[in-house]
Amino acid sequence: MYFSPARGITLPEISQPLRAIGGRAFDFSREVAVMAVINRTPDSFYDRGATFVLDAAVAASLAAIAEGADWVDIGGAKFAPGPAVPIVAEIDRIVPVVEALRGTGVVISVDTFQPEVALAGIRAGAHVINDTTGVSDPRMAEVVADSDATLVITHSLAAPRTAYPAPQYGDVVAEVLAFLQERVALATGLGVPPERIVVDPGHDLNKNTRHSLEITRRLGEITALGLPTLVAVSNKDFVGETIGRDRGARVEGSIAAAVACILQGARIVRMHNVRAAVDAVRMTEGILGFREPAYVRHNIA
């Protein structure tokens, strides 16, 4: 089913749009959440280790909250190929940041594909587990099922931290959709209720630029699943390759990609440049009729 919040714009209906996450109430039928990115890794693709030190990670998290972030996503091991990060080390990177953010009112997310790290994060106060490997380990669903946490299920093909050169798809959107449906069924079968599941098509994860552009232009086929959809488009290579910009000059392209996804039903956007993203998201919500202007003075007597 579809509804039209603004004339000329149709959006897929989310079957369970009202979500209570980390003490926050979201109505994803008319609300978009901005997820900030905090990487406690020395080799993150975007910030190159700028928030690896604990104090820097906490300070960046608090700054993102001050700039309007609804969620903060904390990662201790990147998705890209590289040497394995020991589970104990990943826990040591993530848990202190989670603990520092408790009580701030922000939704706290842990970006991990390790069930042990997810469990430690939840015990420390995390509200969301963001698994970029799409529940490659079924124990992840079991950990989330035994908690109140929300699970983000992301499409990707490679085993964690391994290369997947020259990925091939017959129809990338259809294959991503089938994967997500299968993994959602797996998670629900292991006890995670649908109202605690979010899906992510995985822009650039084992996909080339043409694949990610196709997913972006046809995102409505993913959001038609009826689950809240997260998109992680910020500063990705598909943005840089499309507009011919290096990593440090992709903010505008990233925002354009995020807005295109929101207009097709995306309801969480994972972004590095929080203030710019928040302004773009709130403006898009205003255009869609989701929110009233902050004030109205122009041409008012």
C-alpha positions in Angstrom: 0.0 0.0 0.0 1.1 3.6 -0.6 0.2 6.9 0.8 0.9 10.4 -0.4 2.2 12.8 2.3 2.8 15.4 -0.4 1.0 15.7 -3.8 3.0 14.0 -6.5 5.2 12.0 -4.1 4.3 8.4 -3.2 6.1 6.5 -0.5 5.9 2.8 0.5 4.0 2.2 3.7 6.0 0.9 6.6 4.1 -1.9 8.3 5.3 -1.1 11.8 6.4 2.5 11.7 6.2 3.3 15.4 9.4 2.2 17.0 10.7 2.6 20.6 14.5 2.5 20.4 16.7 3.4 23.3 14.0 5.4 25.1 13.3 7.4 21.9 9.9 7.1 20.0 10.1 7.2 16.2 7.3 7.4 13.8 9.0 6.3 10.6 5.8 6.9 8.6 6.8 10.6 8.8 10.2 10.9 10.4 13.8 10.4 9.3 16.6 9.7 11.8 20.2 10.8 11.2 22.8 8.3 12.4 26.3 9.7 13.1 29.4 7.6 12.4 32.1 7.1 15.0 34.9 4.7 14.1 37.3 3.6 16.8 39.6 2.1 14.2 43.0 3.3 13.1 42.2 2.5 9.4 38.7 3.7 8.9 38.1 4.6 5.2 36.9 8.2 5.9 38.5 9.7 9.0 41.7 7.7 8.8 41.8 7.1 12.6 40.8 10.6 13.7 38.4 9.1 16.4 40.5 6.0 17.3 41.6 7.5 20.6 38.9 7.1 23.3 38.7 10.8 24.2 38.4 11.8 20.5 35.7 9.2 19.9 33.6 10.4 22.9 34.1 14.1 22.0 33.1 13.4 18.4 30.0 11.6 19.6 28.9 14.4 21.9 29.6 16.9 19.1 27.4 14.9 16.7 24.6 14.9 19.3 24.9 18.6 19.7 24.6 19.0 15.9 21.3 17.1 16.0 22.2 13.4 15.5 19.4 11.0 16.5 21.7 7.9 16.6 25.4 7.4 17.1 26.9 4.3 15.4 30.2 3.1 17.0 32.5 0.8 15.1 35.6 -1.0 16.3 36.4 -3.0 13.2 35.8 -1.9 9.6 34.0 -3.9 7.0 36.8 -3.6 4.4 39.4 -6.3 3.9 42.2 -6.4 6.4 43.6 -8.4 9.4 41.1 -9.7 11.9 40.6 -7.5 15.0 40.6 -9.7 18.1 37.2 -9.8 19.8 38.6 -8.5 23.1 40.2 -5.6 21.3 37.0 -4.7 19.5 35.1 -4.8 22.8 37.7 -2.6 24.4 37.2 -0.1 21.6 33.4 0.0 21.7 32.3 -0.5 25.2 33.8 2.7 26.8 32.2 4.9 24.1 28.8 3.2 24.7 29.2 3.7 28.4 30.1 7.4 27.9 26.9 8.0 25.9 24.5 6.5 28.3 22.0 9.1 29.5 22.5 11.5 26.6 19.2 10.6 25.0 20.8 9.5 21.8 20.2 6.1 20.3 23.4 4.1 20.7 24.3 1.7 17.9 27.2 -0.8 17.7 28.6 -1.6 14.3 29.8 -5.2 14.5 29.5 -8.6 13.0 30.8 -10.4 16.1 28.0 -11.8 18.4 30.3 -11.5 21.4 30.9 -7.8 20.7 27.2 -7.3 20.2 26.5 -8.9 23.6 29.1 -6.7 25.3 27.7 -3.6 23.6 24.1 -4.4 24.7 25.2 -5.0 28.3 27.0 -1.7 28.2 23.9 0.1 27.1 23.7 -0.1 23.3 20.2 0.0 21.7 21.0 -1.2 18.2 23.3 -3.8 16.6 24.3 -2.8 13.1 25.5 -6.0 11.3 27.1 -5.2 8.0 27.4 -8.9 7.1 23.7 -9.6 7.2 23.6 -12.0 10.1 26.4 -14.1 8.6 26.6 -15.7 12.1 23.2 -16.8 13.3 24.3 -16.3 16.8 24.0 -12.6 16.2 20.2 -12.9 15.9 20.1 -15.0 19.0 22.0 -12.3 21.0 19.6 -9.6 19.8 16.6 -11.8 20.4 17.5 -12.2 24.0 17.6 -8.4 24.5 15.5 -5.3 23.7 17.9 -4.2 21.0 17.1 -3.5 17.3 19.0 -5.4 14.6 20.1 -3.8 11.3 20.4 -6.4 8.6 22.7 -5.3 5.8 23.3 -6.9 2.4 26.9 -8.0 1.7 28.4 -11.0 0.1 32.0 -11.4 1.4 33.1 -13.1 4.6 34.1 -10.5 7.2 37.3 -8.6 6.4 37.8 -10.5 3.1 38.0 -9.2 -0.5 35.3 -9.8 -3.0 36.8 -8.6 -6.3 34.6 -7.7 -9.3 31.2 -8.6 -7.9 28.6 -9.6 -10.5 24.8 -9.4 -10.4 22.1 -10.2 -12.9 19.8 -7.7 -11.3 21.4 -6.2 -8.2 18.2 -4.8 -6.7 16.3 -8.1 -7.1 19.3 -10.0 -5.6 19.7 -7.6 -2.7 16.0 -7.8 -2.0 16.0 -11.6 -2.0 19.0 -11.6 0.4 17.3 -9.3 2.8 14.1 -11.2 2.8 16.0 -14.4 3.5 18.0 -12.9 6.3 15.0 -11.2 7.9 13.3 -14.6 7.9 16.3 -16.1 9.5 16.4 -13.5 12.2 12.7 -13.7 12.9 12.9 -17.5 13.0 15.6 -17.1 15.7 13.3 -14.9 17.8 14.0 -11.3 16.7 10.5 -9.7 16.3 9.9 -7.8 13.0 9.3 -4.6 15.0 13.0 -4.7 16.0 14.4 -5.2 12.5 15.8 -2.5 10.1 17.2 -3.3 6.7 20.1 -1.8 4.7 20.9 -2.5 1.0 24.6 -2.0 1.7 25.7 0.6 -0.8 29.3 -0.1 -2.0 29.5 -3.3 0.1 30.7 -5.9 -2.5 29.1 -3.6 -5.2 30.6 -1.3 -7.8 29.5 2.2 -8.5 27.0 1.2 -11.1 25.5 -1.3 -8.7 25.2 1.3 -5.9 23.6 3.9 -8.3 21.1 1.3 -9.4 20.2 0.5 -5.8 19.8 4.3 -5.2 17.5 4.9 -8.1 15.4 1.8 -7.4 15.5 2.0 -3.6 11.7 2.0 -3.5 11.8 -1.7 -4.3 13.7 -2.2 -1.1 11.6 0.1 1.1 8.5 -1.7 -0.3 9.5 -4.6 2.1 7.7 -2.5 4.7 10.6 -2.4 7.2 12.4 0.8 8.1 15.3 1.1 5.7 18.8 2.5 6.6 21.1 3.8 3.9 24.8 4.3 4.4 25.8 6.5 1.5 28.0 9.0 3.2 31.3 9.7 1.4 31.2 6.3 -0.3 33.2 5.6 -3.4 30.2 5.4 -5.6 29.6 9.1 -4.7 33.2 10.0 -5.4 33.4 8.1 -8.7 30.1 9.5 -9.9 31.0 13.2 -9.4 34.7 12.8 -9.7 35.6 13.9 -6.1 38.2 12.6 -3.7 37.2 11.4 -0.2 37.3 14.8 1.4 35.1 16.5 -1.1 32.0 14.3 -1.2 29.7 16.0 1.3 27.3 17.5 -1.3 27.2 14.3 -3.4 26.5 12.3 -0.2 23.6 14.6 0.8 22.1 14.3 -2.7 22.2 10.5 -2.5 20.7 10.5 0.9 17.8 12.8 -0.1 17.2 10.6 -3.2 16.8 7.7 -0.9 14.6 9.5 1.6 12.2 10.4 -1.2 11.9 6.7 -1.9 11.2 5.7 1.7 14.6 5.5 3.5 14.1 6.4 7.1 17.6 6.3 8.7 20.6 7.9 7.0 24.1 7.1 8.2 26.2 10.2 7.7 29.7 11.5 8.6 28.9 15.2 8.2 26.2 15.5 10.8 25.2 19.2 10.7 24.9 19.3 6.9 23.0 16.0 7.0 20.6 17.1 9.7 19.7 20.3 7.8 19.2 18.4 4.5 17.0 15.8 6.3 14.9 18.3 8.1 14.4 20.3 4.9 13.3 17.1 3.1 10.9 16.3 5.9 9.4 19.7 5.5 9.0 19.3 1.8 7.3 15.9 2.3 4.9 17.5 4.8 6.4 15.5 7.7 7.2 18.5 9.8 6.2 22.1 10.3 8.7 24.9 9.6 10.8 26.0 12.6 9.2 29.4 12.2 7.3 31.3 9.5 8.1 35.0 9.0 8.7 35.6 5.3 5.8 37.5 3.7 3.7 37.3 6.9 2.1 40.5 8.0 
